[in-house]
Amino acid sequence: MRRAELEHLIRAAGRIASERELIVIGSQSVLGQFPDAPVALLMSMAADLYSLARPELADEVGAAIGEGSAFHERHGYYSRGVSPETATLHAGWRVMV
């Protein structure tokens, strides 16, 4: 996945959740700081994300733009709606891009 594709997923998830702030976790989060990351880091076609204010909408995001969805079939990449509990992160982890 390239940075532009991740941004597309973020916009789509934001529309679904009616939110502007989304958290990306997992391997694709590297694209926030390193938009031109090495190819080895761009192999995944899925991004794990959730709405900061409304993480309970993860299932709706996953259904609309998740694996096997029309979005996935059309674009070749997809989002997994996850929750804040999906990752264990250290204090101060949050980076705004």
ABEGO torsion letter per residue (X at the ends): XBAAAAAAAAAAAAAAAGBABBBBBEAAAAAAABAABBAAAAABABBBBBBAABAAAAAAAAAAABBGBAAAAAAGBBBBBBBAAABBBBBGABBBX
